[in-house]
Amino acid sequence: MSDPKTALQGYVRYRAVGQVAFLLHRLTGLGVLFFLIIHIVDTAFVYFVPELYEHAIQLYRSLPFMIGEIFLVWAVFYHGLNGLRIIIFDLWKPEWWEREFAIKSVYWVLVISVLLWLPAAFTMAKHAIEYYSGG
């Protein structure tokens, strides 16, 4: 078993497309998990500490949180689509792991996740701009 330092060095050195997909899948999964934990805690504030809930809502209306929420939507799309890609490859079509097709599928997942994300990102960004311009 390798130590964490060795594993992290391997992540940084290996730059193949599959490794980027691997890292993005883990990072987007952690981002979604982090959001879920925050959401559970702030929802618990409603019952246990109502005044902290009001503070949390004001915090979520800040620009950094609005921008983070826009990227959270992309993380959900990418993580879900990449997970489906891995499930299909592992369970039904293991021959698709052939290098050339596997690389193309990573690009397809990126393209589809961005295409699905753009309308939501546009709508959310429009709302943020209206909120901060007083509209």
Rosetta silent file (secondary structure, phi, psi, omega in degrees, C-alpha in Angstrom):
SEQUENCE: MSDPKTALQGYVRYRAVGQVAFLLHRLTGLGVLFFLIIHIVDTAFVYFVPELYEHAIQLYRSLPFMIGEIFLVWAVFYHGLNGLRIIIFDLWKPEWWEREFAIKSVYWVLVISVLLWLPAAFTMAKHAIEYYSGG
SCORE:     score description
SCORE:     0.000 S_00000001
   1 L     0.000  134.261 -177.785    0.000    0.000    0.000 S_00000001
   2 L   -90.744  157.328  178.280    1.400    3.392   -0.923 S_00000001
   3 L   -81.894  161.772 -177.105    1.413    6.444    1.268 S_00000001
   4 H   -58.566  -33.700 -179.236   -0.773    9.489    0.403 S_00000001
   5 H   -63.243  -43.585  179.351    2.219   11.532   -0.779 S_00000001
   6 H   -64.024  -42.639  179.234    3.121    8.931   -3.400 S_00000001
   7 H   -62.203  -44.219  179.878   -0.483    8.683   -4.557 S_00000001
   8 H   -64.766  -38.038  177.099   -0.791   12.466   -4.906 S_00000001
   9 H   -63.563  -37.133  177.180    2.459   12.642   -6.869 S_00000001
  10 H   -64.745  -38.441  178.306    1.070   10.002   -9.225 S_00000001
  11 H   -63.188  -38.802 -176.002   -2.082   12.055   -9.754 S_00000001
  12 H   -75.336  -38.394 -175.699   -0.038   15.118  -10.664 S_00000001
  13 H   -75.625  -39.495 -174.145    2.424   13.365  -12.975 S_00000001
  14 L   -80.707  115.741 -172.162    0.038   11.203  -14.997 S_00000001
  15 L  -116.583   20.865 -179.926   -1.707   13.419  -17.525 S_00000001
  16 L   -69.554  160.222 -177.660   -3.559   10.999  -19.788 S_00000001
  17 H   -58.562  -42.199  178.969   -7.173   11.713  -20.679 S_00000001
  18 H   -60.932  -37.463  179.013   -8.398    8.811  -18.556 S_00000001
  19 H   -69.020  -36.784  176.448   -6.575   10.161  -15.526 S_00000001
  20 H   -63.981  -42.658  177.472   -8.151   13.588  -16.007 S_00000001
  21 H   -62.917  -40.617  177.787  -11.578   11.936  -16.175 S_00000001
  22 H   -59.643  -49.217 -179.342  -10.711    9.954  -13.030 S_00000001
  23 H   -65.865  -43.845  178.671   -9.699   13.095  -11.137 S_00000001
  24 H   -61.553  -38.207  179.291  -12.680   15.127  -12.362 S_00000001
  25 H   -63.531  -43.494  179.036  -15.022   12.322  -11.314 S_00000001
  26 H   -67.817  -44.628 -177.876  -13.547   12.284   -7.802 S_00000001
  27 H   -66.112  -41.913  178.765  -13.450   16.078   -7.450 S_00000001
  28 H   -67.952  -35.698  176.308  -17.011   16.572   -8.692 S_00000001
  29 H   -63.864  -42.500  177.443  -18.180   13.791   -6.391 S_00000001
  30 H   -65.971  -37.714  178.088  -16.483   15.471   -3.427 S_00000001
  31 H   -63.178  -43.440  178.967  -17.995   18.817   -4.424 S_00000001
  32 H   -66.883  -40.798  177.709  -21.496   17.363   -4.544 S_00000001
  33 H   -62.639  -42.835  178.332  -20.919   15.562   -1.224 S_00000001
  34 H   -60.096  -44.597  177.637  -19.657   18.801    0.361 S_00000001
  35 H   -61.682  -43.261 -179.323  -22.776   20.632   -0.840 S_00000001
  36 H   -61.019  -42.504  178.501  -25.001   17.853    0.491 S_00000001
  37 H   -63.276  -45.809  178.350  -23.364   18.047    3.932 S_00000001
  38 H   -60.605  -41.932 -178.850  -23.739   21.835    4.023 S_00000001
  39 H   -64.426  -41.413  178.106  -27.366   21.524    2.931 S_00000001
  40 H   -64.158  -43.433 -179.461  -28.150   18.985    5.664 S_00000001
  41 H   -65.766  -47.026 -177.780  -26.494   21.139    8.329 S_00000001
  42 H   -69.070  -29.285  175.523  -28.203   24.379    7.278 S_00000001
  43 H   -70.185  -33.710  176.360  -31.567   22.642    7.053 S_00000001
  44 H   -66.043  -27.554  177.637  -31.047   21.353   10.586 S_00000001
  45 H   -59.302  -32.058 -179.027  -30.565   24.985   11.653 S_00000001
  46 H   -54.543  -43.142 -176.810  -34.258   25.599   10.925 S_00000001
  47 H   -86.213  -44.974 -171.604  -35.219   23.389   13.840 S_00000001
  48 H   -86.829  -41.715 -177.327  -32.272   23.716   16.216 S_00000001
  49 L  -140.289   79.610 -174.135  -30.977   27.289   15.701 S_00000001
  50 H   -57.354  -34.044 -179.157  -33.420   29.354   13.577 S_00000001
  51 H   -68.290  -29.467  175.827  -31.353   32.550   13.724 S_00000001
  52 H   -72.310  -29.653  177.801  -28.375   30.737   12.164 S_00000001
  53 H   -64.055  -43.806  177.993  -30.609   29.558    9.329 S_00000001
  54 H   -61.226  -39.055  177.596  -31.433   33.169    8.426 S_00000001
  55 H   -64.931  -41.410  179.075  -27.712   33.950    8.454 S_00000001
  56 H   -62.084  -41.819  179.835  -27.019   30.934    6.191 S_00000001
  57 H   -62.793  -41.319  177.380  -29.654   32.102    3.694 S_00000001
  58 H   -64.377  -37.567  178.107  -28.047   35.543    3.548 S_00000001
  59 H   -64.417  -40.560 -179.836  -24.670   33.908    3.024 S_00000001
  60 H   -68.036  -20.119  177.706  -26.048   31.821    0.136 S_00000001
  61 L   -84.984    1.118  178.214  -27.257   35.011   -1.540 S_00000001
  62 L   -78.363  155.515 -175.876  -23.683   36.297   -1.742 S_00000001
  63 H   -60.186  -44.240  179.464  -21.957   36.363   -5.128 S_00000001
  64 H   -59.555  -38.224  178.374  -19.286   33.731   -4.337 S_00000001
  65 H   -69.780  -36.740  177.946  -21.973   31.251   -3.303 S_00000001
  66 H   -64.596  -41.053  177.896  -24.045   32.015   -6.405 S_00000001
  67 H   -66.166  -42.911  177.543  -21.024   31.388   -8.622 S_00000001
  68 H   -60.695  -36.771  178.792  -20.229   28.204   -6.705 S_00000001
  69 H   -65.940  -36.319  177.465  -23.793   27.037   -7.185 S_00000001
  70 H   -62.319  -43.893  179.594  -23.481   27.499  -10.951 S_00000001
  71 H   -74.134  -25.676  174.905  -20.407   25.254  -10.987 S_00000001
  72 H   -62.245  -38.719  178.821  -22.111   22.793   -8.644 S_00000001
  73 H   -62.923  -42.085  176.199  -24.721   22.198  -11.349 S_00000001
  74 H   -62.696  -40.956  179.913  -21.950   21.339  -13.818 S_00000001
  75 H   -60.182  -40.433  178.434  -20.390   19.013  -11.234 S_00000001
  76 H   -64.798  -46.445  179.093  -23.688   17.140  -10.868 S_00000001
  77 H   -60.330  -50.242 -176.880  -24.066   16.787  -14.649 S_00000001
  78 H   -63.552  -46.783 -177.322  -20.470   15.654  -15.188 S_00000001
  79 H   -61.534  -42.526  179.376  -20.409   13.267  -12.235 S_00000001
  80 H   -66.174  -47.371 -179.080  -23.679   11.662  -13.263 S_00000001
  81 H   -66.242  -40.807  179.098  -22.812   11.277  -16.947 S_00000001
  82 H   -67.592  -36.168  175.627  -19.310    9.991  -16.244 S_00000001
  83 H   -62.762  -41.579  176.115  -20.739    7.540  -13.730 S_00000001
  84 H   -63.106  -39.648  177.781  -23.152    6.261  -16.384 S_00000001
  85 H   -60.087  -45.864 -179.129  -20.247    5.911  -18.820 S_00000001
  86 H   -65.665  -41.237  178.750  -18.308    3.824  -16.310 S_00000001
  87 H   -61.623  -46.861 -179.416  -21.358    1.668  -15.504 S_00000001
  88 H   -61.881  -45.183 -179.451  -22.034    0.973  -19.184 S_00000001
  89 H   -63.861  -44.739 -175.299  -18.391    0.125  -19.864 S_00000001
  90 H   -73.021  -42.045 -172.523  -18.026   -2.106  -16.808 S_00000001
  91 H   -90.084  -38.754 -171.758  -21.337   -3.967  -16.887 S_00000001
  92 L  -114.167  -33.556 -174.394  -22.372   -4.243  -20.518 S_00000001
  93 L  -132.712   65.124 -179.341  -19.564   -3.289  -22.864 S_00000001
  94 H   -61.758  -24.398  178.400  -16.118   -4.024  -21.345 S_00000001
  95 H   -67.099  -17.654  177.773  -14.633   -4.166  -24.854 S_00000001
  96 H   -70.979  -10.152  177.350  -15.307   -0.423  -25.081 S_00000001
  97 H   -70.942   -3.494  174.896  -12.422    0.142  -22.682 S_00000001
  98 L   -50.160  135.958 -167.673  -10.250   -0.136  -25.782 S_00000001
  99 H   -49.789  -49.973 -173.898   -8.078    2.959  -25.583 S_00000001
 100 H   -64.634  -44.878 -179.709   -9.330    4.921  -28.597 S_00000001
 101 H   -70.153  -37.231  179.689  -13.040    4.545  -27.852 S_00000001
 102 H   -62.950  -39.638  178.662  -12.540    5.155  -24.118 S_00000001
 103 H   -66.789  -43.499  177.790  -10.785    8.464  -24.844 S_00000001
 104 H   -60.912  -38.307 -178.893  -13.557    9.539  -27.230 S_00000001
 105 H   -66.856  -32.617  176.640  -16.155    8.711  -24.581 S_00000001
 106 H   -63.909  -45.194  178.637  -14.406   10.984  -22.063 S_00000001
 107 H   -64.043  -39.566  178.083  -14.624   13.864  -24.514 S_00000001
 108 H   -62.535  -41.100  178.222  -18.276   13.059  -25.240 S_00000001
 109 H   -62.111  -43.168  178.473  -19.086   13.131  -21.516 S_00000001
 110 H   -62.069  -46.391 -178.006  -17.376   16.529  -21.199 S_00000001
 111 H   -64.339  -47.140 -178.311  -19.197   17.956  -24.225 S_00000001
 112 H   -64.869  -40.479 -179.721  -22.619   16.633  -23.210 S_00000001
 113 H   -65.753  -36.370  177.241  -22.218   17.799  -19.612 S_00000001
 114 H   -69.488  -41.236  179.292  -21.290   21.308  -20.779 S_00000001
 115 H   -64.242  -37.832  176.513  -24.194   21.393  -23.253 S_00000001
 116 H   -70.453  -32.695 -175.507  -26.640   20.345  -20.543 S_00000001
 117 H   -77.981  -33.802 -173.509  -25.101   22.826  -18.105 S_00000001
 118 H   -55.358  -46.606  178.605  -25.081   25.939  -20.321 S_00000001
 119 H   -62.392  -40.215  178.538  -28.834   26.698  -20.195 S_00000001
 120 H   -66.712  -42.301  179.970  -28.870   26.268  -16.409 S_00000001
 121 H   -63.431  -41.888  178.624  -25.703   28.342  -16.015 S_00000001
 122 H   -61.168  -47.041 -179.280  -27.155   31.091  -18.202 S_00000001
 123 H   -63.267  -43.860 -178.997  -30.391   31.170  -16.205 S_00000001
 124 H   -67.922  -39.852  178.465  -28.586   31.155  -12.859 S_00000001
 125 H   -66.251  -39.369  177.194  -26.107   33.839  -13.957 S_00000001
 126 H   -60.938  -43.648  178.405  -28.976   35.981  -15.253 S_00000001
 127 H   -62.796  -42.131  179.512  -30.707   35.660  -11.895 S_00000001
 128 H   -62.822  -43.061  179.946  -27.493   36.602  -10.034 S_00000001
 129 H   -64.463  -43.107  177.845  -27.013   39.668  -12.249 S_00000001
 130 H   -63.117  -40.278 -179.010  -30.623   40.745  -11.716 S_00000001
 131 H   -63.893  -41.678 -177.709  -30.320   40.223   -7.957 S_00000001
 132 H   -83.863  -16.148  176.810  -27.174   42.348   -7.719 S_00000001
 133 H   -94.191    0.614  177.385  -28.373   45.051  -10.100 S_00000001
 134 L    85.016   11.171 -176.580  -31.542   45.522   -8.074 S_00000001
 135 L   -89.350    0.000    0.000  -33.805   44.137  -10.782 S_00000001
